[in-house]
Amino acid sequence: MRTVTHSGISLATEAFGTPTDPPLILIMGATASMLTWPDQLCTLLAAQGL
């Protein structure tokens, strides 16, 4: 996991797939964390180049 900070706001990030593919940002709402996204979903999206 990597944390990116800009203007006093920190975001936790996790990368899947090939770094040269375009980025896809998944934003979890309410009080849920990024860990709510199933790894299988992220892996499937990355396999499609998303």
N, C-alpha and C positions, 0 to 999 in steps of 0.2 A: 504494500500500500504506500502511496505517495501523497503528501499533503502539499497543496498549492495555496499560497497566501498572496492576496492583493488587496490593497486599501483596507487592511485590518480584518479582512474576511478570509477564513481558512476553509478549504474544501478537501475532503479526503477523496482520493482517486484510486482506481484499480484498472489495469490495462489487460485486455484480452486480444488475441489475434496478432496480425502483422503490423508493425509500426507505420508502414507506408500506406496502409488502407486509410480511408477518410475516418475521422473520429465520429463516434456516435455517443451522445451523452444521455444517460438514463437518469432521470431525476425522480427520486422517491418522495412522495408527499407526506404530509402530516408529521407525525413524530417517529416514523420508521427510518431506519438507517439504510445505507447502501447494501448491507448484508441481507436485506430482505429479498433482493433480486436473486433468483436461483442461478447458481453457477452454470447449470445446464443451459438456461436461456442465454446467458452471456456467451457461452461457448458456441451455441448454434448461430447467434448473430455474427460472431467473429468469423465463423466458418463460411458465412455468406459474404464476407468482405464488408460488413456493416460496422 
